[in-house]
C-alpha cells in the first residue's frame, strides 16, 4: 500500500514497519504530512529501498528516532546495519515541501554498502535537512549530486562520519546556497569533504585523519573549518577565512570512536556563529562556544553549585540576623569569653576557682557565704564578700578576676592601691578602701586602656558594684 499522510513507527516488533526499507518503499505522493518514529533499537537490512521519487506536494516527511543517540560510536539509538551494496536512501523526491532525516545510525554490514544518503535526480527543489546522523563504514556517507538542490533549505549539519571507504561528504554539483556545516569526519580512506571543484559553502567542519581531509575545494567557500593535513587552509579555498589547519587529535577518545571534544583548545570556540540557521549540536545541546565539528565543547555549568551556595548564604544570613538582634547575648558572650580566657591563662588559680565555684553552686543564697566567714581567713573573707555582692548584682565575674586585684595580706594591710598610670583593660577589677578606712568599694573597668580615670569619680570608666561599712 502507498502511505500518503499520517504517523507511523518502525519497531523490531509491534510497529507499523519492522524495517527501514519497507517504510520507504511504501511512500506515495503525499497528501499531508508524514511522521515516522523509529524505535531506538538495532535493525538488520538485507536490501535497501528503491529510489524515492514521489512528490511532496508542499508537505513534510519527517523521520526521527524515539530516542537520539547518546554516544558517537554507533552503539545506541536507531541503528541500521546494511548487509547489502544498496544505498540506505536514494532521495529524488519532488518539491515543494520538506524532508527531514535525523538521529539515524547507518552501519556497513557484510557487504560494501554504497552511499548512506544519495541526493539525486531532483527536478523541483525542496528543503532537505540531514542532521544528527552517524555514518559508519559505508563506501560513501552523504553524496550531494543534484544542482537543483542549491537552496538555503538544504541543510546538512551535525553529522558524524567515520571509517568511510571513500568520501564522507561529496558535492558533485554547484550548491553554494546549501548549508554544509559542523560535521565531523574521521578515518576516511579517500576524502573527508570532496567538492569536485564545484561552488559550495563549507563551514565549521572537522576533517581529521583522512587520506585527504579536504579535496578540490578551490571553487568553494570555506570558513572556520579544521583539518589535520593542511588541505583546508584559507588559501586553498576560493574564499577562505578563519580556518584552523594542522590540528592535533581534538577528541576525547578517538580509539573508541568518541568524537566529543576533549578541551576548548584551538577549535572549542573557533567556529562561526550559525545560529541564524541552527542552534544545537549532535546531542541537541544548545551551542554557545560554536565549537568546530558535530559536538559542542560545553563549558562546565556551575549554576547548580552557585544556587546551592546562595541558599547556604541565605541560611547563614538568617541565622546571623537572629544573633545580631539579640545584642545582649552577644555582649554577655564576649564578656564570658574574655573572662574564661583569663582563667585559662592563670592556670595556678584553676583549682581554686573550681573549689569556690562548687561551693557557690551549692549555696542558694548570699547569706550562706556570710555564715562561712568565720571559717576562712580575714583576707578570704574580703574575697567572699566582694564576690557575693557581685553575684547579687548579676555581674559576669569569676573569682580569678578578683584575685588579680585583691592585694591584701593576712593582716589586712592594703597593698593594691589604684595607680593613675596603669592601663586597666575591660572588666579589670580594683578594690578601693575609703580614706577613713570604714568602707570598701569594688570597681570594674567599663572600657579598654583605662588610664588616669579615678574609680570613685569616673562613672563613665568605672562601674561601682559594692560598698559596705567595714566591720
Secondary structure, 3 states (H helix, E strand, C coil): CCECCEEEEECCCCCCECCHHHHHHCECCCCCCEEEEECCCEEEECCCCCCECCECCCCEEEEEECCCCCCCCCCCCEEEEECCCCCCEEECCECCCEEEEECEEEEECCCCCCEEEEEECCCCCCEEEEECCEEECCCEEEEEECHHHCCCCCEEECCEEECCCCEEEEECCCEEEEEEECCEEECCCCEEEECCCCCEEEECCEEECCCEEEECCCCCEEECCEECCCCCCHHHCCEEECCECCCCCCEEEHHHCEEEECCCCCCCCCCCCCCCCCCECCCCCECCCCCCCCCCCCCCCCHHHHHHHHHHHHHHHHHHHHHHHCHHHHHHHHHHHHHHHHHHHCHHHHHHHHHHHHHHHHCCCHHHHHHCHHHCCHHHHHHHHHHHHHHHCCCCCCHHHHHCCCCECCCCCECCCCCCCCCECCCCEEEEECCCCCEEEEEEECCCCECCCCCCCCCCCEEEEEEEECC
